Amino acid sequence: MNSVVSLRDVKLSFDGAVVLKDISIDIASGEFVYLLGPTGSGKSSLLRLLYADQKPTDGVIKVNGFQVDEIKDKEVPFLRRSLGVIFQDFELLTDRSVEDNLEFVMKATGWKSAAQINQKIDEVLEKVHLSKISRQKMPHQLSGGEQQRVAIARALINNPKVLIADEPTGNLDPKVSRSILQLFKEINSDGTCVIMATHQHSFLRLNPERSIVFEKGSIKDISKKQVQQKLDLNQA
Ligand SMILES: Nc1ncnc2c1ncn2[C@@H]1O[C@H](COP(=O)(O)OP(=O)(O)OP(=O)(O)O)[C@@H](O)[C@H]1O
């Protein structure tokens, strides 16, 4: 398997409280994977391990060729550049326009040419279906769905192999949530691996994909085929 993410016997505890016990997962390039499970079951913690925001208590974690469990501080920006990370609350810079939010990340990651920056901003806004929006708008002038699209555009800037989304529709109404799911499907069909933690089980019917279900520190890994079979049985 051509894994972009690989975890071997990963453990995570906080002050003796076990959050993840002996988790082993492989995720292939281009896969779409949901992380499901009750609140507090460890989904966000697992995602934080992947982008080196949290060190495991034990185990081996490899992401895009980086050995994340042993990563040095100076390597972390390079790991993060190979990923796109999207959160529930969008995390846009509220005092900067759409354009400045995107440009800020580009300059921080080494983009210099104004013409190339301009072209890339057009490209990512088009990908998230916001090409008609004024680039000068401030985040508060956008709907929640539009803000999340800008955040996704920002995550796409450096052509990540893996998009990590932690409850990306948690603050959006059902209709907008479905349109954001559709956008993730489109991005995934271009070959980008998507790993999404969500409480929205209705997504499985709209977009049946492999699901890793967290419960009491352990996981149940349900293949896309098994997810589809389960849906077919429920429909019968
Ligand atoms: N830095 C930390 N220090 C102490 N405990 C933590 C820390 N981070 C997470 N935890 C604990 O780990 C457990 C798992 O939390 P996590 O946020 O990963 O769950 P989750 O499945 O993402 O929940 P939700 O669906 O509500 O987002 C919780 O009990 C939480 O309190």
The ligand as a Gaussian input file, in Angstrom:
#p B3LYP/6-31G(d) Opt

LIG

0 1
 N       -3.979000      18.518000      25.973000
 C       -4.799000      17.715000      26.676000
 N       -4.636000      17.546000      27.995000
 C       -5.434000      16.720000      28.706000
 N       -6.449000      16.007000      28.170000
 C       -6.661000      16.138000      26.858000
 C       -5.857000      16.990000      26.033000
 N       -6.314000      16.895000      24.751000
 C       -7.356000      16.031000      24.777000
 N       -7.558000      15.583000      26.031000
 C       -8.593000      14.605000      26.418000
 O       -8.572000      13.554000      25.490000
 C       -9.864000      13.040000      25.268000
 C      -10.152000      13.021000      23.780000
 O      -10.346000      14.342000      23.308000
 P      -10.537000      14.675000      21.773000
 O      -10.688000      16.158000      21.669000
 O       -9.471000      14.040000      20.999000
 O      -11.937000      13.959000      21.464000
 P      -12.855000      14.047000      20.195000
 O      -13.270000      12.675000      19.841000
 O      -12.199000      14.849000      19.133000
 O      -14.104000      14.849000      20.748000
 P      -15.096000      15.846000      19.982000
 O      -15.929000      14.980000      19.098000
 O      -15.892000      16.454000      21.090000
 O      -14.264000      16.845000      19.248000
 C      -10.820000      13.913000      26.073000
 O      -11.113000      13.252000      27.270000
 C      -10.012000      15.164000      26.324000
 O      -10.416000      15.790000      27.506000

